[in-house]
Amino acid sequence: IAKSHFKSQTSAIRAMASDEELLMAFRAIDKGNTGVISADELRAFLYKKRYNELFVQKYLRLFDRNHDGKITLEEYQNTLNEIPRAQRQ
């Protein structure tokens, strides 16, 4: 998956979803209800959606700001909020 294609998919998600829907999506991936998405939780979720390991790794690189192998709610929200406003509408 090309980086530009991946970012456009992420932009499309952000444009179509309200903040509440994005929070629900985060919680759907965070199976342990810990407020953090582990790499294993992300992998399981994306594999069920038929995404491959390359997509999982790109998703992690994009959202995991401190590179600790986990995505916090704050990292998730900050990444989505960086999508230009024009792409959200």
C-alpha positions in Angstrom: 0.0 0.0 0.0 1.5 3.3 -1.0 1.8 5.9 1.7 -0.4 8.4 -0.1 -3.1 5.7 -0.5 -2.9 4.8 3.1 -3.2 8.5 4.2 -6.1 9.0 1.8 -7.9 6.0 3.4 -7.3 7.5 6.9 -8.6 10.9 5.6 -11.7 9.3 4.3 -12.4 7.7 7.6 -12.0 11.0 9.4 -14.2 12.8 6.9 -17.0 10.3 7.2 -17.1 9.9 10.9 -18.1 12.1 13.8 -15.9 12.4 16.9 -18.3 10.0 18.6 -18.0 7.5 15.9 -14.3 7.7 15.9 -14.3 7.1 19.7 -16.6 4.1 19.2 -14.1 2.8 16.6 -11.2 3.2 19.0 -13.1 1.3 21.7 -14.0 -1.5 19.2 -10.3 -2.1 18.6 -9.4 -1.7 22.3 -10.8 -5.1 23.3 -9.3 -4.9 26.8 -11.0 -1.6 27.6 -7.6 -0.2 28.7 -7.7 3.1 26.8 -4.8 1.8 24.7 -4.8 -0.2 21.5 -2.0 -2.8 21.6 -0.3 -4.0 18.4 -2.0 -7.4 18.9 -5.5 -5.8 19.2 -4.9 -3.7 16.1 -3.7 -6.7 14.2 -6.6 -8.8 15.1 -9.1 -6.1 14.3 -7.5 -5.3 10.9 -7.0 -8.9 9.9 -10.8 -9.5 10.5 -11.3 -6.6 8.0 -9.0 -8.4 5.6 -6.1 -6.0 5.8 -2.6 -7.4 5.6 0.4 -7.0 7.9 1.9 -4.2 5.8 -1.3 -2.2 6.5 -1.1 -3.0 10.2 2.5 -1.7 10.3 1.7 1.5 8.4 -1.2 2.1 10.7 1.0 1.7 13.7 3.7 4.0 12.3 1.1 6.7 11.6 -0.8 6.5 14.9 1.9 5.3 17.4 3.6 8.7 18.0 6.1 7.6 20.7 6.8 4.2 18.9 6.1 2.1 22.0 3.9 -0.4 20.1 0.6 0.9 21.5 -1.8 3.6 20.4 -3.3 5.7 23.1 -6.6 7.5 22.7 -4.6 10.8 22.7 -2.3 9.6 19.9 -5.3 8.4 17.9 -7.2 11.7 18.3 -4.1 13.8 17.6 -3.3 11.9 14.4 -6.9 12.2 13.2 -7.0 15.9 14.1 -4.0 16.6 11.9 -5.9 15.8 8.7 -6.5 19.1 7.0 -10.0 20.5 7.6 -10.7 20.5 3.9 -10.3 16.8 3.7 -12.7 16.3 6.7 -15.6 17.9 4.9 
